[in-house]
Each structure stands twice: as C-alpha cells, then as structure tokens.
Amino acid sequence: MRRYLAALLVGAGLLAGGAASAQPAHCPPGLAKKNPPCVPPGQARKGVTVGAQLPPGVDYIILGEEDLRRLGLAPQPGIRYIVVDNEVFRVADATRKVLDAIGAVQALAR
C-alpha cells in the first residue's frame, strides 16, 4: 500500500511539473496563473492588453509632443502614446492595436 501511495505521489508530482512547464517562456509563473494569463492585474482590470485592440469605452488621454519630450519618448508617425489610469501605452493609430506598455507616468517623469 505504501509503495502504491508513493508511486501515486511521484506521478502526481511529475504531472504537476509538466503542466507548469507548458506556460509560455516569456510569462512569469505568477502571471501565468492569473485570469487572463500573462496580463498584469492592473492591465487586466482596465481591459488594456498588449497585442490586442484598444477596447471601446476605455477612457484615455492622448499625449502631445511636448508631453512625450518631457517623458523622454520620441514621436513616431502612425503611433500614439496614450495614458490609461496613469499607465502609458504605445498604440498603432490606424488599427488601435496596443503595441507596448511603456510604464507609469511617475516612473517616466523622473
């Protein structure tokens, strides 16, 4: 009975290890367990996800050229930088696809 129990525990450990290694390489283990996976909690709450289109109904502010220079960001054609809940995102102008999460406004202003 003990051998059967030990074999069962070892097998369960191997299965659990296999499931954990199935996560994407770029996703930290803590974010892989979140829902939606690989999205930081602050972004998941807002509905802003890098790689997805900016959802309708999300309130945002478009940064002007003066704001971009002050934050150390360079204006690019076809790209807008927006602020959603104090977080700066780079968005493709034509498709509204969120290309990158730049960081918090306070961190960039330093």
Secondary structure by P-SEA (a helix, b strand, c coil): caaaaaaaaaaaaaaaaaaaacccccccccccccccccccaaaaaacccccccccccbbbbbbcaaaaaaacccccccbbbbbcccbbbbbccccccccccccccccccc
